[in-house]
Amino acid sequence: MKKQVTALGLSLILGVSLTACGGASAGDASAGGGPSYQWTAANAQPAGGSWDDALIEFSRLLSEKSDGAIQLTVYSGAQLASEKESIEGVQMGTIDFAICSTASLSSFTDSNNVWDLPYLFQDLESARTALLSDASEPLLAALSEAGIKGLSYWENGIYAIGSTKPIRSLDDMKNLRIRAIDSALQADTYTAMGANAVVLAWGDIYTAIQQGVIDAISSTTVVNMHNSNFEEVAPYITLTDHAYSPAPLLMSQTLWDSLPENIRQIVQQAATEAQQYEFRAMDDSFTTAKEKMTEAGAEFIDVDTAAFAAAVQPIYDRYVGTSGIDAATVETLRNAGNQ
């Protein structure tokens, strides 16, 4: 079901990107004599991360495959917009491309809420298998109902919990004030674990932990924690693996619809090839982040995930059959992950 776009002043975005959006640049021509395209891509995560690296690779592939006709400028580190603003910009046509987590799409469409279910997959390997299977295609295509073209699923990773004190069992979650994103399903997941969910924007997390507003952070991954130096204030990293977060590469549906078929094919091919690049970059980033966080004094904790998974079963009872999540999709994705 399509949800209403919230009003947002996009004057900064428009100032940067309006002349670059909407297709071919007037008066320009490619090396082959055809039109040229100047596009923008927004990424709220820091430069140098896997999303940034993959977007740069996507930009390179677009230029290579089009003989220089397509030039994509990547704005990472929220230079252009926050994650929510990026999605709005793509939806409105003021931003051409954006990368985001599926959880951030919940304010725009419920078609991808199934990915928010806790312990939908048993591990990273099965999650990726499902993501790359035909089972994920209808979910990507469904983004069109929100005025967004879904090109391919990249990855945000597996969730962990960073905290100011060790979490070694489910009992340690009781009354823990834990950061969550603005998602009722994810907030309810932490409640089912015994914690108190506190919705916070990404930029407010570090200070909130310092000031004791929250005790822990989640709805994110180890790599993202390290990119923002959260181990400095939350040095206990519990590998709960309680959710898998895909990251769809989004494109303005208006822009997509305006393009000739040959350019569409180039865009889709580049997005698909960049997907594998992003997976490799994510694996490398996780290894590096874990090493550096350990060197800085962080402690990584393995837990009995079966106990956590059992605790959140009520989430399935509450949400499957509502919020755009149907039992058949859950079963299809799980079966695909076990292939």
N, C-alpha and C positions, 0 to 999 in steps of 0.2 A: 504494500500500500504506500503510495507516495505521500510524503509529509511536506508540510508547508515550509518554505525557506524562511529563516529568520532574517529580519531586516538588518543590514550591516553596512556601515560606511566603508566603501572600498576606494576612497580617494587616493590612498597611497598606491594601491594595486593598479588603479587605472592610470596613475601618473607614470608608472614604470612600464605597463604592459599594453595599454590600449592600442598603441600604434603597431604592436607586434601580433595582435590577435586577429582571428577571423579569416585566415587563409593566406593567399599570396600577397606580397608587398607590391603596392602600385609602382609601376615603372621599373621594377627589377626583373632580371632574367637570369636563369641558371646558365651553367656552362653549355648545356645542351640547347639553349635557346628558348626553353619554356619558362614558366613563372617560377619565382623563388618564394620561399616561405621563411618567415622570421617568427619563431614561437618561443613561449616561455614555459618553464616548468618550476613548480613550487614544492619545496620540501621543508617541513618545520624542524626536522632533525638536523643535528650539526653537520657542517662540512667535514668531509673525511670519513664519515660513517658509510655503512654498506648501501644505504639508499642514495646517498650523494654519489658514491662511486658508480653505482649502477645507472643512475641518471646521466652521468657524464658518458658512460659507455653507450647508453641509449642515444645520446646526442651524437656521438661519433658514428654509430651505425646508421643513423638517419642521414647524416651528411655523406657517408660513404656510399650508401645504397642509392642515393638520389643524385650522385655526382655533384655534390655541393649545393644542390637546389634548396635543401632544408637545413636551416640553422636553428638549433635549439639552445637557448640560454638557460642555465640551471641556477636557481636561487635557493640555496640551502640555508640552514640555520635560521629559519623564519624571517629571512630578509624581505621576502615578498608578502608573506601572510602566515598566520598561525595555521595549524592543521585544519581546524574548522573553517576558517576563512578561505583556505585553499580550496576546500570542497565547494564552498559557496561560489568562489570565483570561477571554478570549472563549470558549475551548474549555470551560472549567469553568462558565461562566455568571456569573462574578463581575464581569466587565466586559461592557458591552453592545456596544460598537463599538470597533474599533481600526484604525489604518492602519499598514502595515508594508511592507517590501520583500519581493518574492517569495523572495529568497535566504534571508531569515530563517525562511521556512516549512519549510526543508529538514529541520529537526529534528522536524517534526510530520507531514509528508506529502511524498512524492516526486512528487506529481501536478503540481507547478509547477516542477520542476527544469529543464525545457527552457529556461526563460528565462535560466538561468545560463550557457548555452553562449556562448562568446566569438564575436563577430562573426556572431551569428545573423542580424543585419540589417546592411545596408550603411550606413544613416544613420538619424537620428532620424525623418525623415518616413516612411520605410518601416516603422520599428518601430511608430509610432503607427497607421499604416494597418492593420497586422496586429492591433494591440491592439483597435481599434474594429470589427474584422470579426467575422463569425460564427465564424472559426477559433479565436478565444480563448474562446468561450463554454463549450465542454466543460471547459477547464482551470479556469475559474472555478467551474463546477458541481461539479468533482471535489473541491473543498475540503470538501464535506459529509462525505466519508469520514473527515475528521478532526474532525467535530463543529463545523464552521465554515460559516457561510453567507457565500459570496462575493457581494457586491452589485454591484461594478463595479471595473474596473481603473483606478486613477489612475496616477501616474507618479513614479518616483524620479529618472529621467533617464539620461543616457549617462555611462558611467564615464570618468574621467580618472586621471592619476597625478600626485600632488604629491610633490616630492622636494627633498632638500637640495642636490642638484647636477643640472645639466641632463641630460635624457634626450632625445637628438636622433636616436637610431637604436636598433635592437634590440641592438647591441653594448653600449650603455650600461646595459642591464638585467642584465648578467652579475654574479652574486653580490650583487645589490642586495637588502638586507633590506627587504621590503615588507609592510606591514600587509594582512592579508586577514581576512575574516569566517570564522566557523566553518563552512566549506563545503569538502569535499574537492575538489569540481569546481573551485571558484575557486582554491584553493591549487595544484592541479595546473596550472591555466592559467598562473599566474605562474612555476611551475617550468619549463613549456614555453617561456616567454619568457627563461629563463636566470636568473631571480631566486630568492630564498629567501623563501618565504611565512612570515609570523609572524602567528599568530592573536591579535588584540587586541580587547578591548571598546572601544567608541567613546570612553568616558570616559578611557581610558588612553593614547590616541594622542598627544595634545599633549606630555605629559611624556616619553613613550617616544622621540619625535623629539628633544626637547631633550637627553635623556640619551644619545643615540646608540644606543638599543636597536634602532631601525629607521632606515632611510635614506629611506623613502618611504611613502606611504599610497595605497591604492586600495580597490577594492570600494566605491566611493562616487563622488559627482559633484562638479563644481565648486561648485555651490550649497551642498552640505553642507559642503564644505571651508571655504568662506567663512563660513558660519554659526557655525563653531567656531574661526574665526581661524587656521586651519592655515597660511595663507600667511605668517604671522609666523615660522614655524619650517621651513616647506617651501615656499620661494618660487618654485620652478620647476614650472609646471603644464603637463604634456604631454597634449595632446588625442589620446589613443590611440583613444578611442571603442570600446574593446574589448568592451563589454557594455552591453546595455540593461536597465534595471531597472524593471519595472512595480511598482506599489504597490497591491495590492488593498485595498479597503475591506471589512473583516471585520465580521461580526455574529454574535452568539451564536446558534447553530442552535436552541438550546432556546427562546430568546426569540422568534425568527422563527416557530417552530412553534406558539407559544402565541398568536400574534396573529390577529385576524380578517382576512379577505381585504382589506377596505378599508384597513386600516392597513398591511398588507403592500404594497399598491399605492403608498401614499404614500411609504413608505420607499424602495422601488425607484425611483420617479420622482425623488425628491430625490437619491438617490445618482447616478443617471445625469446629471442636470442639473449636479450639483456636479463631475462628472468634467471637463466642458468648462471650468468655472471653474478647476479645478486646473491644467489644461494651460496656460491663459493665464497663470496666476500663476507657473507654472514657467518659462515663456518670459521673463516680466518679471524674475524672480529671477535667471535666468542672465545676462541683460544687465547688471543692476545689480551682481551679484557680480563679473563680469569687469571692469567699469569700476573698482569699488572696490579690487579686488585689484591691478589694474595701477597705480592711483594710489598704492597702498601699497608698490609696488616689485616686485610679482610679475611674472614673465616667462611668457607663454603660448607654447608651442612646438607647432607642427604637425609631424607625422611621416608617414613613408610607412606608412600602415596596412596596405597589402598585405603588407609584410614581416612585420608582427606577426601578421596573419591566417594567413599561411602557417606561421608557427612554432607556432601552437596547433592545427593540424589534427589532431595525435594525440589531442587531447581528444575529438574526434568519434569516432575509432576506439575509444576506451576507454569512452565513456559512452553513446553512442547504442546503444540496445538493452538498456541497464541503467538502474538508478536512476529508473525510471519514464519514461524518455525513449525514444520510439520514432521510427524514421526517418520514418514517415508524418506524425507531428505536426510534425517539423522541416520537412518539405517543404511541408506545408499552411500553416504560419505564414510561411515564406519566400515562397511563392506569393501569399499574401494581402497581404504587404507590398509586393509588386511590382505590385499592381493599379493 
